[in-house]
Amino acid sequence: MTALGVWLKQIIMIVLLAVFSDLLLPTKTMQKYVRSVMGLAIIAAMLQPILPFFKRDWADQLAQTASQELTRSQNVQANQGAQSQTPSSSQTQLRYQQDLAQQQAQEANALTAQEIQQLIPQHFGFSAKSVSVTGATQATGALVVQIALFPADSSHANDVKSFVANDLGVAPSQVVVQTG
């Protein structure tokens, strides 16, 4: 509640500053500029509490909130002297863990594919049609990279395969390069 009070005080102070500056300016031309600037300042002050929500990574925020809720519920149960969790609570916790692990795996696969997609033009001077990665969060032996090259670049398929395998530290058999 104090944050709301501080926010309202800031807006009121900016509005008062705008009114006084408007009254003190002698010419109409300056008043237009001051009104514009003060209007922007008022809008910025009004948006200040909302802006942090746009800067956050929502997946991480959701994962952190879920983790905090699970920890809090476990602490409450421990304080109440409960000996075991109810089946629905443990199933919910397991489902959250599985969902988070799946999201992390998908994100890791996408980031690895994006990095490879950016490295190929830097190293070879041409771009890949598409890059997909699976198993990025698992052991190195489970990682599989599939790269589709344009037909004009098919002569470089083995070079791309070797480069990606060396860059990721995996066996060349784990990198599949398709042309066409």
Steps between C-alpha positions, in 0.01 A plus 500: 500500500791735564621448143164625372530809721851574375386454141206737544724760669738488202216557256357786707843666527553477125153642430564789742837565337329502160234747615752739658734488204206565268396803705851645514577485128442830323456388138261261333776336295688388810178380665443248219842343552474497878152345484630228268795418723294506818232285337765242415632519857150438639449204265838357599415535869166327445665209314783458752333219704407308185836506315681236711248240383612547139868451586465160662534163337156350558614136483760560770252700707242221477758237591620704794146560625413132469817404683428749779145373536618140520762590759247699701246219496767251609603729786140538613453124496823448694394759760164330544676171569369323193687175442425459129367702212158439356502323164359804318772726642783269395342453156477877456860541604611228259299658218661841569844345495429317175358814337801707607744236378321485166503880463870512585577227247304679226672829579845339505432331165379826345798701631750241379334493156502880486870512588585247227281695256709811573839324490459346154485832309791637703718202422390400148345813348160341431204428721320178580138454398412367844666360812334284763648355817374229733648379825690817592431456873584130503840332483724589207428163339128583476551827311382488137535794261315511169605763249330568167715678243389664179579294186764752387700434819484119483871472421579631849286245685793300639683816606192626682454162666862493624487861616179456701620170651829659608330814631254302713748229597287217366558214257444581131233228493288721727491776238271442203539735204233489231515682169218586271 
